Amino acid sequence: MTKKDIILKVADETNLKQVVVKKVVQKTFDYIIEALVRGEKIELRNFGVFKIKQRKARTGRNPRTGQVVPVPPRKVVVFKPGLEMKKKVI
């Protein structure tokens, strides 16, 4: 499912124009991204939690050459599904 699919379904079920739904969906995603950039946790009840996790620096290996290369620390976005999602999906 794509963002376009979500917009079409919401517009169809709510009888709102696609342009309006597109703005709302895009703004929702924008605010989630902005909060993650600030280091905040996003908790959507019954859906899940998005948060930033710091990965430690480590030593990796180039699979072609076998050469050892340092991998710097970095931040990654992690998602933990909520109970409602777990019940329906798993």
PyMOL Python script that loads the backbone (N, CA, C, O; Angstrom):
from pymol import cmd

cmd.read_pdbstr("""\
ATOM      1  N   MET A   1       0.841  -1.172   0.000  1.00  0.00           N
ATOM      2  CA  MET A   1       0.000   0.000   0.000  1.00  0.00           C
ATOM      3  C   MET A   1       0.889   1.239   0.000  1.00  0.00           C
ATOM      4  O   MET A   1       1.883   1.310   0.723  1.00  0.00           O
ATOM      5  N   THR A   2       0.519   2.190  -0.807  1.00  0.00           N
ATOM      6  CA  THR A   2       1.287   3.423  -0.915  1.00  0.00           C
ATOM      7  C   THR A   2       0.527   4.571  -0.244  1.00  0.00           C
ATOM      8  O   THR A   2      -0.621   4.422   0.172  1.00  0.00           O
ATOM      9  N   LYS A   3       1.203   5.718  -0.154  1.00  0.00           N
ATOM     10  CA  LYS A   3       0.557   6.903   0.401  1.00  0.00           C
ATOM     11  C   LYS A   3      -0.663   7.265  -0.449  1.00  0.00           C
ATOM     12  O   LYS A   3      -1.701   7.661   0.081  1.00  0.00           O
ATOM     13  N   LYS A   4      -0.530   7.129  -1.739  1.00  0.00           N
ATOM     14  CA  LYS A   4      -1.646   7.427  -2.656  1.00  0.00           C
ATOM     15  C   LYS A   4      -2.844   6.533  -2.357  1.00  0.00           C
ATOM     16  O   LYS A   4      -3.983   7.000  -2.366  1.00  0.00           O
ATOM     17  N   ASP A   5      -2.594   5.243  -2.092  1.00  0.00           N
ATOM     18  CA  ASP A   5      -3.675   4.309  -1.753  1.00  0.00           C
ATOM     19  C   ASP A   5      -4.390   4.732  -0.472  1.00  0.00           C
ATOM     20  O   ASP A   5      -5.616   4.665  -0.388  1.00  0.00           O
ATOM     21  N   ILE A   6      -3.625   5.164   0.515  1.00  0.00           N
ATOM     22  CA  ILE A   6      -4.210   5.626   1.779  1.00  0.00           C
ATOM     23  C   ILE A   6      -5.088   6.844   1.518  1.00  0.00           C
ATOM     24  O   ILE A   6      -6.209   6.925   2.020  1.00  0.00           O
ATOM     25  N   ILE A   7      -4.582   7.780   0.742  1.00  0.00           N
ATOM     26  CA  ILE A   7      -5.334   9.000   0.426  1.00  0.00           C
ATOM     27  C   ILE A   7      -6.641   8.652  -0.277  1.00  0.00           C
ATOM     28  O   ILE A   7      -7.693   9.195   0.063  1.00  0.00           O
ATOM     29  N   LEU A   8      -6.581   7.763  -1.243  1.00  0.00           N
ATOM     30  CA  LEU A   8      -7.787   7.376  -1.981  1.00  0.00           C
ATOM     31  C   LEU A   8      -8.824   6.724  -1.066  1.00  0.00           C
ATOM     32  O   LEU A   8     -10.013   7.031  -1.162  1.00  0.00           O
ATOM     33  N   LYS A   9      -8.384   5.829  -0.179  1.00  0.00           N
ATOM     34  CA  LYS A   9      -9.312   5.146   0.722  1.00  0.00           C
ATOM     35  C   LYS A   9      -9.954   6.123   1.698  1.00  0.00           C
ATOM     36  O   LYS A   9     -11.166   6.090   1.911  1.00  0.00           O
ATOM     37  N   VAL A  10      -9.139   6.995   2.291  1.00  0.00           N
ATOM     38  CA  VAL A  10      -9.676   7.963   3.254  1.00  0.00           C
ATOM     39  C   VAL A  10     -10.634   8.925   2.559  1.00  0.00           C
ATOM     40  O   VAL A  10     -11.703   9.224   3.092  1.00  0.00           O
ATOM     41  N   ALA A  11     -10.270   9.402   1.397  1.00  0.00           N
ATOM     42  CA  ALA A  11     -11.132  10.322   0.651  1.00  0.00           C
ATOM     43  C   ALA A  11     -12.466   9.655   0.307  1.00  0.00           C
ATOM     44  O   ALA A  11     -13.523  10.279   0.400  1.00  0.00           O
ATOM     45  N   ASP A  12     -12.405   8.400  -0.085  1.00  0.00           N
ATOM     46  CA  ASP A  12     -13.610   7.670  -0.450  1.00  0.00           C
ATOM     47  C   ASP A  12     -14.530   7.459   0.759  1.00  0.00           C
ATOM     48  O   ASP A  12     -15.743   7.644   0.661  1.00  0.00           O
ATOM     49  N   GLU A  13     -13.951   7.074   1.885  1.00  0.00           N
ATOM     50  CA  GLU A  13     -14.755   6.774   3.077  1.00  0.00           C
ATOM     51  C   GLU A  13     -15.262   8.014   3.794  1.00  0.00           C
ATOM     52  O   GLU A  13     -16.278   7.944   4.485  1.00  0.00           O
ATOM     53  N   THR A  14     -14.584   9.146   3.649  1.00  0.00           N
ATOM     54  CA  THR A  14     -14.987  10.357   4.364  1.00  0.00           C
ATOM     55  C   THR A  14     -15.690  11.378   3.482  1.00  0.00           C
ATOM     56  O   THR A  14     -16.164  12.403   3.970  1.00  0.00           O
ATOM     57  N   ASN A  15     -15.757  11.102   2.191  1.00  0.00           N
ATOM     58  CA  ASN A  15     -16.352  12.030   1.220  1.00  0.00           C
ATOM     59  C   ASN A  15     -15.649  13.387   1.221  1.00  0.00           C
ATOM     60  O   ASN A  15     -16.276  14.415   0.969  1.00  0.00           O
ATOM     61  N   LEU A  16     -14.357  13.386   1.504  1.00  0.00           N
ATOM     62  CA  LEU A  16     -13.543  14.596   1.405  1.00  0.00           C
ATOM     63  C   LEU A  16     -12.788  14.560   0.089  1.00  0.00           C
ATOM     64  O   LEU A  16     -12.581  13.497  -0.495  1.00  0.00           O
ATOM     65  N   LYS A  17     -12.381  15.732  -0.368  1.00  0.00           N
ATOM     66  CA  LYS A  17     -11.617  15.799  -1.611  1.00  0.00           C
ATOM     67  C   LYS A  17     -10.221  15.219  -1.389  1.00  0.00           C
ATOM     68  O   LYS A  17      -9.641  15.355  -0.311  1.00  0.00           O
ATOM     69  N   GLN A  18      -9.698  14.575  -2.417  1.00  0.00           N
ATOM     70  CA  GLN A  18      -8.376  13.963  -2.328  1.00  0.00           C
ATOM     71  C   GLN A  18      -7.300  14.989  -2.003  1.00  0.00           C
ATOM     72  O   GLN A  18      -6.343  14.680  -1.294  1.00  0.00           O
ATOM     73  N   VAL A  19      -7.447  16.198  -2.513  1.00  0.00           N
ATOM     74  CA  VAL A  19      -6.459  17.246  -2.273  1.00  0.00           C
ATOM     75  C   VAL A  19      -6.380  17.571  -0.776  1.00  0.00           C
ATOM     76  O   VAL A  19      -5.292  17.760  -0.233  1.00  0.00           O
ATOM     77  N   VAL A  20      -7.530  17.634  -0.125  1.00  0.00           N
ATOM     78  CA  VAL A  20      -7.579  17.936   1.314  1.00  0.00           C
ATOM     79  C   VAL A  20      -6.972  16.782   2.111  1.00  0.00           C
ATOM     80  O   VAL A  20      -6.175  17.008   3.022  1.00  0.00           O
ATOM     81  N   VAL A  21      -7.341  15.562   1.774  1.00  0.00           N
ATOM     82  CA  VAL A  21      -6.818  14.387   2.474  1.00  0.00           C
ATOM     83  C   VAL A  21      -5.311  14.284   2.279  1.00  0.00           C
ATOM     84  O   VAL A  21      -4.581  13.942   3.209  1.00  0.00           O
ATOM     85  N   LYS A  22      -4.848  14.578   1.072  1.00  0.00           N
ATOM     86  CA  LYS A  22      -3.409  14.520   0.785  1.00  0.00           C
ATOM     87  C   LYS A  22      -2.644  15.491   1.684  1.00  0.00           C
ATOM     88  O   LYS A  22      -1.589  15.146   2.216  1.00  0.00           O
ATOM     89  N   LYS A  23      -3.177  16.704   1.855  1.00  0.00           N
ATOM     90  CA  LYS A  23      -2.520  17.690   2.723  1.00  0.00           C
ATOM     91  C   LYS A  23      -2.467  17.203   4.163  1.00  0.00           C
ATOM     92  O   LYS A  23      -1.445  17.350   4.833  1.00  0.00           O
ATOM     93  N   VAL A  24      -3.567  16.623   4.642  1.00  0.00           N
ATOM     94  CA  VAL A  24      -3.621  16.137   6.028  1.00  0.00           C
ATOM     95  C   VAL A  24      -2.635  14.985   6.231  1.00  0.00           C
ATOM     96  O   VAL A  24      -1.892  14.961   7.212  1.00  0.00           O
ATOM     97  N   VAL A  25      -2.636  14.043   5.310  1.00  0.00           N
ATOM     98  CA  VAL A  25      -1.730  12.887   5.430  1.00  0.00           C
ATOM     99  C   VAL A  25      -0.272  13.357   5.367  1.00  0.00           C
ATOM    100  O   VAL A  25       0.551  12.916   6.170  1.00  0.00           O
ATOM    101  N   GLN A  26       0.051  14.231   4.438  1.00  0.00           N
ATOM    102  CA  GLN A  26       1.426  14.713   4.308  1.00  0.00           C
ATOM    103  C   GLN A  26       1.851  15.486   5.546  1.00  0.00           C
ATOM    104  O   GLN A  26       2.972  15.311   6.026  1.00  0.00           O
ATOM    105  N   LYS A  27       0.975  16.341   6.074  1.00  0.00           N
ATOM    106  CA  LYS A  27       1.301  17.097   7.288  1.00  0.00           C
ATOM    107  C   LYS A  27       1.516  16.158   8.468  1.00  0.00           C
ATOM    108  O   LYS A  27       2.399  16.393   9.293  1.00  0.00           O
ATOM    109  N   THR A  28       0.721  15.101   8.557  1.00  0.00           N
ATOM    110  CA  THR A  28       0.890  14.115   9.625  1.00  0.00           C
ATOM    111  C   THR A  28       2.281  13.498   9.546  1.00  0.00           C
ATOM    112  O   THR A  28       2.980  13.406  10.555  1.00  0.00           O
ATOM    113  N   PHE A  29       2.682  13.079   8.356  1.00  0.00           N
ATOM    114  CA  PHE A  29       4.014  12.499   8.181  1.00  0.00           C
ATOM    115  C   PHE A  29       5.102  13.524   8.492  1.00  0.00           C
ATOM    116  O   PHE A  29       6.109  13.194   9.118  1.00  0.00           O
ATOM    117  N   ASP A  30       4.898  14.771   8.054  1.00  0.00           N
ATOM    118  CA  ASP A  30       5.884  15.826   8.315  1.00  0.00           C
ATOM    119  C   ASP A  30       6.087  16.035   9.814  1.00  0.00           C
ATOM    120  O   ASP A  30       7.220  16.164  10.278  1.00  0.00           O
ATOM    121  N   TYR A  31       4.985  16.068  10.571  1.00  0.00           N
ATOM    122  CA  TYR A  31       5.084  16.285  12.021  1.00  0.00           C
ATOM    123  C   TYR A  31       5.750  15.100  12.719  1.00  0.00           C
ATOM    124  O   TYR A  31       6.489  15.286  13.686  1.00  0.00           O
ATOM    125  N   ILE A  32       5.497  13.902  12.241  1.00  0.00           N
ATOM    126  CA  ILE A  32       6.172  12.725  12.805  1.00  0.00           C
ATOM    127  C   ILE A  32       7.675  12.830  12.574  1.00  0.00           C
ATOM    128  O   ILE A  32       8.463  12.582  13.487  1.00  0.00           O
ATOM    129  N   ILE A  33       8.075  13.194  11.364  1.00  0.00           N
ATOM    130  CA  ILE A  33       9.496  13.326  11.038  1.00  0.00           C
ATOM    131  C   ILE A  33      10.140  14.431  11.868  1.00  0.00           C
ATOM    132  O   ILE A  33      11.236  14.249  12.397  1.00  0.00           O
ATOM    133  N   GLU A  34       9.466  15.578  11.988  1.00  0.00           N
ATOM    134  CA  GLU A  34      10.005  16.690  12.780  1.00  0.00           C
ATOM    135  C   GLU A  34      10.218  16.282  14.234  1.00  0.00           C
ATOM    136  O   GLU A  34      11.237  16.623  14.833  1.00  0.00           O
ATOM    137  N   ALA A  35       9.270  15.561  14.794  1.00  0.00           N
ATOM    138  CA  ALA A  35       9.402  15.121  16.187  1.00  0.00           C
ATOM    139  C   ALA A  35      10.570  14.150  16.343  1.00  0.00           C
ATOM    140  O   ALA A  35      11.307  14.222  17.326  1.00  0.00           O
ATOM    141  N   LEU A  36      10.743  13.249  15.388  1.00  0.00           N
ATOM    142  CA  LEU A  36      11.865  12.304  15.453  1.00  0.00           C
ATOM    143  C   LEU A  36      13.198  13.036  15.329  1.00  0.00           C
ATOM    144  O   LEU A  36      14.166  12.669  15.994  1.00  0.00           O
ATOM    145  N   VAL A  37      13.258  14.060  14.491  1.00  0.00           N
ATOM    146  CA  VAL A  37      14.485  14.852  14.346  1.00  0.00           C
ATOM    147  C   VAL A  37      14.842  15.507  15.676  1.00  0.00           C
ATOM    148  O   VAL A  37      16.018  15.616  16.024  1.00  0.00           O
ATOM    149  N   ARG A  38      13.816  15.947  16.424  1.00  0.00           N
ATOM    150  CA  ARG A  38      14.057  16.559  17.732  1.00  0.00           C
ATOM    151  C   ARG A  38      14.359  15.528  18.806  1.00  0.00           C
ATOM    152  O   ARG A  38      14.649  15.891  19.946  1.00  0.00           O
ATOM    153  N   GLY A  39      14.295  14.248  18.459  1.00  0.00           N
ATOM    154  CA  GLY A  39      14.605  13.187  19.418  1.00  0.00           C
ATOM    155  C   GLY A  39      13.407  12.747  20.246  1.00  0.00           C
ATOM    156  O   GLY A  39      13.564  12.030  21.235  1.00  0.00           O
ATOM    157  N   GLU A  40      12.226  13.166  19.856  1.00  0.00           N
ATOM    158  CA  GLU A  40      11.025  12.803  20.598  1.00  0.00           C
ATOM    159  C   GLU A  40      10.508  11.431  20.177  1.00  0.00           C
ATOM    160  O   GLU A  40      10.776  10.957  19.073  1.00  0.00           O
ATOM    161  N   LYS A  41       9.762  10.808  21.082  1.00  0.00           N
ATOM    162  CA  LYS A  41       9.122   9.525  20.813  1.00  0.00           C
ATOM    163  C   LYS A  41       7.703   9.808  20.327  1.00  0.00           C
ATOM    164  O   LYS A  41       7.024  10.671  20.883  1.00  0.00           O
ATOM    165  N   ILE A  42       7.249   9.096  19.305  1.00  0.00           N
ATOM    166  CA  ILE A  42       5.898   9.242  18.769  1.00  0.00           C
ATOM    167  C   ILE A  42       5.100   8.020  19.199  1.00  0.00           C
ATOM    168  O   ILE A  42       5.403   6.901  18.786  1.00  0.00           O
ATOM    169  N   GLU A  43       4.084   8.230  20.021  1.00  0.00           N
ATOM    170  CA  GLU A  43       3.266   7.113  20.491  1.00  0.00           C
ATOM    171  C   GLU A  43       1.855   7.268  19.954  1.00  0.00           C
ATOM    172  O   GLU A  43       1.146   8.215  20.297  1.00  0.00           O
ATOM    173  N   LEU A  44       1.455   6.329  19.108  1.00  0.00           N
ATOM    174  CA  LEU A  44       0.117   6.308  18.536  1.00  0.00           C
ATOM    175  C   LEU A  44      -0.615   5.112  19.136  1.00  0.00           C
ATOM    176  O   LEU A  44      -0.358   3.967  18.766  1.00  0.00           O
ATOM    177  N   ARG A  45      -1.520   5.384  20.056  1.00  0.00           N
ATOM    178  CA  ARG A  45      -2.226   4.320  20.789  1.00  0.00           C
ATOM    179  C   ARG A  45      -2.815   3.287  19.836  1.00  0.00           C
ATOM    180  O   ARG A  45      -3.390   3.623  18.801  1.00  0.00           O
ATOM    181  N   ASN A  46      -2.659   2.032  20.211  1.00  0.00           N
ATOM    182  CA  ASN A  46      -3.156   0.875  19.458  1.00  0.00           C
ATOM    183  C   ASN A  46      -2.504   0.699  18.090  1.00  0.00           C
ATOM    184  O   ASN A  46      -2.845  -0.231  17.359  1.00  0.00           O
ATOM    185  N   PHE A  47      -1.573   1.578  17.739  1.00  0.00           N
ATOM    186  CA  PHE A  47      -0.851   1.434  16.472  1.00  0.00           C
ATOM    187  C   PHE A  47       0.591   1.062  16.747  1.00  0.00           C
ATOM    188  O   PHE A  47       1.054  -0.002  16.335  1.00  0.00           O
ATOM    189  N   GLY A  48       1.311   1.948  17.454  1.00  0.00           N
ATOM    190  CA  GLY A  48       2.695   1.639  17.766  1.00  0.00           C
ATOM    191  C   GLY A  48       3.478   2.866  18.175  1.00  0.00           C
ATOM    192  O   GLY A  48       2.932   3.960  18.319  1.00  0.00           O
ATOM    193  N   VAL A  49       4.779   2.659  18.361  1.00  0.00           N
ATOM    194  CA  VAL A  49       5.676   3.712  18.820  1.00  0.00           C
ATOM    195  C   VAL A  49       6.858   3.821  17.863  1.00  0.00           C
ATOM    196  O   VAL A  49       7.501   2.825  17.533  1.00  0.00           O
ATOM    197  N   PHE A  50       7.134   5.055  17.422  1.00  0.00           N
ATOM    198  CA  PHE A  50       8.330   5.356  16.647  1.00  0.00           C
ATOM    199  C   PHE A  50       9.306   6.058  17.576  1.00  0.00           C
ATOM    200  O   PHE A  50       8.907   6.935  18.343  1.00  0.00           O
ATOM    201  N   LYS A  51      10.579   5.685  17.516  1.00  0.00           N
ATOM    202  CA  LYS A  51      11.586   6.416  18.277  1.00  0.00           C
ATOM    203  C   LYS A  51      12.942   6.266  17.611  1.00  0.00           C
ATOM    204  O   LYS A  51      13.147   5.408  16.752  1.00  0.00           O
ATOM    205  N   ILE A  52      13.864   7.125  18.030  1.00  0.00           N
ATOM    206  CA  ILE A  52      15.227   7.108  17.498  1.00  0.00           C
ATOM    207  C   ILE A  52      16.090   6.278  18.441  1.00  0.00           C
ATOM    208  O   ILE A  52      16.003   6.408  19.662  1.00  0.00           O
ATOM    209  N   LYS A  53      16.914   5.434  17.860  1.00  0.00           N
ATOM    210  CA  LYS A  53      17.837   4.614  18.642  1.00  0.00           C
ATOM    211  C   LYS A  53      19.246   4.881  18.124  1.00  0.00           C
ATOM    212  O   LYS A  53      19.468   4.968  16.916  1.00  0.00           O
ATOM    213  N   GLN A  54      20.181   5.009  19.035  1.00  0.00           N
ATOM    214  CA  GLN A  54      21.574   5.251  18.675  1.00  0.00           C
ATOM    215  C   GLN A  54      22.292   3.911  18.515  1.00  0.00           C
ATOM    216  O   GLN A  54      22.332   3.107  19.447  1.00  0.00           O
ATOM    217  N   ARG A  55      22.850   3.679  17.347  1.00  0.00           N
ATOM    218  CA  ARG A  55      23.645   2.469  17.114  1.00  0.00           C
ATOM    219  C   ARG A  55      25.097   2.772  17.439  1.00  0.00           C
ATOM    220  O   ARG A  55      25.601   3.843  17.100  1.00  0.00           O
ATOM    221  N   LYS A  56      25.768   1.846  18.087  1.00  0.00           N
ATOM    222  CA  LYS A  56      27.168   2.032  18.455  1.00  0.00           C
ATOM    223  C   LYS A  56      28.074   1.843  17.238  1.00  0.00           C
ATOM    224  O   LYS A  56      27.704   1.206  16.252  1.00  0.00           O
ATOM    225  N   ALA A  57      29.257   2.413  17.344  1.00  0.00           N
ATOM    226  CA  ALA A  57      30.267   2.182  16.305  1.00  0.00           C
ATOM    227  C   ALA A  57      30.693   0.716  16.379  1.00  0.00           C
ATOM    228  O   ALA A  57      30.698   0.114  17.453  1.00  0.00           O
ATOM    229  N   ARG A  58      31.043   0.162  15.243  1.00  0.00           N
ATOM    230  CA  ARG A  58      31.465  -1.242  15.225  1.00  0.00           C
ATOM    231  C   ARG A  58      32.441  -1.462  14.087  1.00  0.00           C
ATOM    232  O   ARG A  58      32.686  -0.576  13.269  1.00  0.00           O
ATOM    233  N   THR A  59      32.984  -2.651  14.056  1.00  0.00           N
ATOM    234  CA  THR A  59      33.894  -3.026  12.976  1.00  0.00           C
ATOM    235  C   THR A  59      33.129  -3.907  12.012  1.00  0.00           C
ATOM    236  O   THR A  59      32.527  -4.905  12.409  1.00  0.00           O
ATOM    237  N   GLY A  60      33.157  -3.530  10.728  1.00  0.00           N
ATOM    238  CA  GLY A  60      32.492  -4.317   9.701  1.00  0.00           C
ATOM    239  C   GLY A  60      33.517  -4.928   8.760  1.00  0.00           C
ATOM    240  O   GLY A  60      34.723  -4.755   8.935  1.00  0.00           O
ATOM    241  N   ARG A  61      33.023  -5.640   7.768  1.00  0.00           N
ATOM    242  CA  ARG A  61      33.911  -6.283   6.813  1.00  0.00           C
ATOM    243  C   ARG A  61      33.339  -6.118   5.409  1.00  0.00           C
ATOM    244  O   ARG A  61      32.157  -6.365   5.173  1.00  0.00           O
ATOM    245  N   ASN A  62      34.194  -5.697   4.486  1.00  0.00           N
ATOM    246  CA  ASN A  62      33.787  -5.583   3.088  1.00  0.00           C
ATOM    247  C   ASN A  62      33.644  -7.001   2.539  1.00  0.00           C
ATOM    248  O   ASN A  62      34.623  -7.747   2.519  1.00  0.00           O
ATOM    249  N   PRO A  63      32.441  -7.394   2.091  1.00  0.00           N
ATOM    250  CA  PRO A  63      32.254  -8.770   1.644  1.00  0.00           C
ATOM    251  C   PRO A  63      33.054  -9.141   0.396  1.00  0.00           C
ATOM    252  O   PRO A  63      33.369 -10.314   0.193  1.00  0.00           O
ATOM    253  N   ARG A  64      33.384  -8.162  -0.438  1.00  0.00           N
ATOM    254  CA  ARG A  64      34.147  -8.467  -1.653  1.00  0.00           C
ATOM    255  C   ARG A  64      35.620  -8.696  -1.358  1.00  0.00           C
ATOM    256  O   ARG A  64      36.221  -9.653  -1.848  1.00  0.00           O
ATOM    257  N   THR A  65      36.201  -7.806  -0.551  1.00  0.00           N
ATOM    258  CA  THR A  65      37.646  -7.872  -0.318  1.00  0.00           C
ATOM    259  C   THR A  65      38.003  -8.526   1.002  1.00  0.00           C
ATOM    260  O   THR A  65      39.136  -8.969   1.191  1.00  0.00           O
ATOM    261  N   GLY A  66      37.041  -8.591   1.923  1.00  0.00           N
ATOM    262  CA  GLY A  66      37.342  -9.137   3.242  1.00  0.00           C
ATOM    263  C   GLY A  66      38.045  -8.133   4.134  1.00  0.00           C
ATOM    264  O   GLY A  66      38.408  -8.451   5.267  1.00  0.00           O
ATOM    265  N   GLN A  67      38.239  -6.923   3.631  1.00  0.00           N
ATOM    266  CA  GLN A  67      38.937  -5.883   4.394  1.00  0.00           C
ATOM    267  C   GLN A  67      38.062  -5.405   5.552  1.00  0.00           C
ATOM    268  O   GLN A  67      36.857  -5.208   5.397  1.00  0.00           O
ATOM    269  N   VAL A  68      38.690  -5.222   6.713  1.00  0.00           N
ATOM    270  CA  VAL A  68      37.997  -4.727   7.894  1.00  0.00           C
ATOM    271  C   VAL A  68      37.823  -3.217   7.756  1.00  0.00           C
ATOM    272  O   VAL A  68      38.779  -2.498   7.465  1.00  0.00           O
ATOM    273  N   VAL A  69      36.587  -2.740   7.970  1.00  0.00           N
ATOM    274  CA  VAL A  69      36.307  -1.306   7.872  1.00  0.00           C
ATOM    275  C   VAL A  69      35.540  -0.853   9.109  1.00  0.00           C
ATOM    276  O   VAL A  69      34.677  -1.578   9.604  1.00  0.00           O
ATOM    277  N   PRO A  70      35.850   0.343   9.611  1.00  0.00           N
ATOM    278  CA  PRO A  70      35.099   0.846  10.760  1.00  0.00           C
ATOM    279  C   PRO A  70      33.720   1.371  10.314  1.00  0.00           C
ATOM    280  O   PRO A  70      33.610   2.052   9.295  1.00  0.00           O
ATOM    281  N   VAL A  71      32.690   1.050  11.077  1.00  0.00           N
ATOM    282  CA  VAL A  71      31.344   1.553  10.814  1.00  0.00           C
ATOM    283  C   VAL A  71      31.043   2.568  11.917  1.00  0.00           C
ATOM    284  O   VAL A  71      31.015   2.206  13.094  1.00  0.00           O
ATOM    285  N   PRO A  72      30.817   3.833  11.554  1.00  0.00           N
ATOM    286  CA  PRO A  72      30.613   4.865  12.575  1.00  0.00           C
ATOM    287  C   PRO A  72      29.265   4.716  13.281  1.00  0.00           C
ATOM    288  O   PRO A  72      28.368   4.047  12.768  1.00  0.00           O
ATOM    289  N   PRO A  73      29.117   5.332  14.452  1.00  0.00           N
ATOM    290  CA  PRO A  73      27.815   5.294  15.130  1.00  0.00           C
ATOM    291  C   PRO A  73      26.792   6.078  14.317  1.00  0.00           C
ATOM    292  O   PRO A  73      27.144   7.003  13.585  1.00  0.00           O
ATOM    293  N   ARG A  74      25.535   5.704  14.451  1.00  0.00           N
ATOM    294  CA  ARG A  74      24.492   6.418  13.723  1.00  0.00           C
ATOM    295  C   ARG A  74      23.152   6.253  14.423  1.00  0.00           C
ATOM    296  O   ARG A  74      22.969   5.379  15.271  1.00  0.00           O
ATOM    297  N   LYS A  75      22.230   7.116  14.043  1.00  0.00           N
ATOM    298  CA  LYS A  75      20.887   7.058  14.590  1.00  0.00           C
ATOM    299  C   LYS A  75      19.987   6.342  13.590  1.00  0.00           C
ATOM    300  O   LYS A  75      20.112   6.530  12.380  1.00  0.00           O
ATOM    301  N   VAL A  76      19.073   5.513  14.112  1.00  0.00           N
ATOM    302  CA  VAL A  76      18.108   4.821  13.262  1.00  0.00           C
ATOM    303  C   VAL A  76      16.717   4.968  13.861  1.00  0.00           C
ATOM    304  O   VAL A  76      16.567   5.099  15.075  1.00  0.00           O
ATOM    305  N   VAL A  77      15.709   4.947  13.009  1.00  0.00           N
ATOM    306  CA  VAL A  77      14.326   4.985  13.469  1.00  0.00           C
ATOM    307  C   VAL A  77      13.873   3.554  13.702  1.00  0.00           C
ATOM    308  O   VAL A  77      14.044   2.692  12.840  1.00  0.00           O
ATOM    309  N   VAL A  78      13.291   3.303  14.877  1.00  0.00           N
ATOM    310  CA  VAL A  78      12.755   1.979  15.176  1.00  0.00           C
ATOM    311  C   VAL A  78      11.248   2.107  15.414  1.00  0.00           C
ATOM    312  O   VAL A  78      10.768   3.145  15.870  1.00  0.00           O
ATOM    313  N   PHE A  79      10.526   1.057  15.103  1.00  0.00           N
ATOM    314  CA  PHE A  79       9.076   1.022  15.289  1.00  0.00           C
ATOM    315  C   PHE A  79       8.719  -0.204  16.093  1.00  0.00           C
ATOM    316  O   PHE A  79       9.154  -1.313  15.782  1.00  0.00           O
ATOM    317  N   LYS A  80       7.926  -0.002  17.129  1.00  0.00           N
ATOM    318  CA  LYS A  80       7.441  -1.119  17.936  1.00  0.00           C
ATOM    319  C   LYS A  80       5.918  -1.118  17.813  1.00  0.00           C
ATOM    320  O   LYS A  80       5.272  -0.154  18.224  1.00  0.00           O
ATOM    321  N   PRO A  81       5.337  -2.175  17.259  1.00  0.00           N
ATOM    322  CA  PRO A  81       3.884  -2.197  17.071  1.00  0.00           C
ATOM    323  C   PRO A  81       3.137  -2.224  18.401  1.00  0.00           C
ATOM    324  O   PRO A  81       3.617  -2.788  19.384  1.00  0.00           O
ATOM    325  N   GLY A  82       1.951  -1.603  18.420  1.00  0.00           N
ATOM    326  CA  GLY A  82       1.090  -1.603  19.594  1.00  0.00           C
ATOM    327  C   GLY A  82       0.335  -2.913  19.718  1.00  0.00           C
ATOM    328  O   GLY A  82       0.379  -3.753  18.819  1.00  0.00           O
ATOM    329  N   LEU A  83      -0.365  -3.086  20.846  1.00  0.00           N
ATOM    330  CA  LEU A  83      -1.080  -4.335  21.110  1.00  0.00           C
ATOM    331  C   LEU A  83      -2.150  -4.624  20.067  1.00  0.00           C
ATOM    332  O   LEU A  83      -2.294  -5.761  19.616  1.00  0.00           O
ATOM    333  N   GLU A  84      -2.897  -3.600  19.685  1.00  0.00           N
ATOM    334  CA  GLU A  84      -3.965  -3.789  18.697  1.00  0.00           C
ATOM    335  C   GLU A  84      -3.391  -4.291  17.374  1.00  0.00           C
ATOM    336  O   GLU A  84      -3.956  -5.192  16.755  1.00  0.00           O
ATOM    337  N   MET A  85      -2.275  -3.713  16.941  1.00  0.00           N
ATOM    338  CA  MET A  85      -1.656  -4.141  15.692  1.00  0.00           C
ATOM    339  C   MET A  85      -1.124  -5.569  15.820  1.00  0.00           C
ATOM    340  O   MET A  85      -1.281  -6.384  14.911  1.00  0.00           O
ATOM    341  N   LYS A  86      -0.500  -5.858  16.949  1.00  0.00           N
ATOM    342  CA  LYS A  86       0.027  -7.205  17.157  1.00  0.00           C
ATOM    343  C   LYS A  86      -1.078  -8.256  17.077  1.00  0.00           C
ATOM    344  O   LYS A  86      -0.901  -9.309  16.464  1.00  0.00           O
ATOM    345  N   LYS A  87      -2.217  -7.961  17.700  1.00  0.00           N
ATOM    346  CA  LYS A  87      -3.335  -8.909  17.693  1.00  0.00           C
ATOM    347  C   LYS A  87      -3.846  -9.174  16.280  1.00  0.00           C
ATOM    348  O   LYS A  87      -4.161 -10.311  15.929  1.00  0.00           O
ATOM    349  N   LYS A  88      -3.925  -8.121  15.473  1.00  0.00           N
ATOM    350  CA  LYS A  88      -4.481  -8.268  14.128  1.00  0.00           C
ATOM    351  C   LYS A  88      -3.495  -8.822  13.112  1.00  0.00           C
ATOM    352  O   LYS A  88      -3.888  -9.548  12.199  1.00  0.00           O
ATOM    353  N   VAL A  89      -2.209  -8.487  13.261  1.00  0.00           N
ATOM    354  CA  VAL A  89      -1.216  -8.868  12.258  1.00  0.00           C
ATOM    355  C   VAL A  89      -0.592 -10.216  12.571  1.00  0.00           C
ATOM    356  O   VAL A  89      -0.429 -11.055  11.685  1.00  0.00           O
ATOM    357  N   ILE A  90      -0.252 -10.416  13.808  1.00  0.00           N
ATOM    358  CA  ILE A  90       0.491 -11.646  14.160  1.00  0.00           C
ATOM    359  C   ILE A  90      -0.442 -12.767  14.537  1.00  0.00           C
ATOM    360  O   ILE A  90       0.012 -13.866  14.858  1.00  0.00           O
TER     361      ILE A  90
END
""", "prot")
cmd.dss("prot")
cmd.show_as("cartoon", "prot")
cmd.util.cbc("prot")
cmd.orient("prot")
